[in-house]
């Protein structure tokens, strides 16, 4: 699943960015600051066109798991 999330696409068209935005909304509602911070770093990396840190992606992907 992580391989599909780290495709070479930038902006919100990237699945990692889409997932991070969804998780960011949910984490904000729950007051989960650790996850919110990880989501923000993933979104930032996505918008800059670089790979997000694997540790941040692990937090994002595990949020709904």
PyMOL commands that set and color helices and strands:
alter all, ss='L'
color gray80, all
select helices_A, chain A and resi 2-5+11-13+15-30+33-48+54-62
alter helices_A, ss='H'
color red, helices_A
deselect
rebuild
show_as cartoon
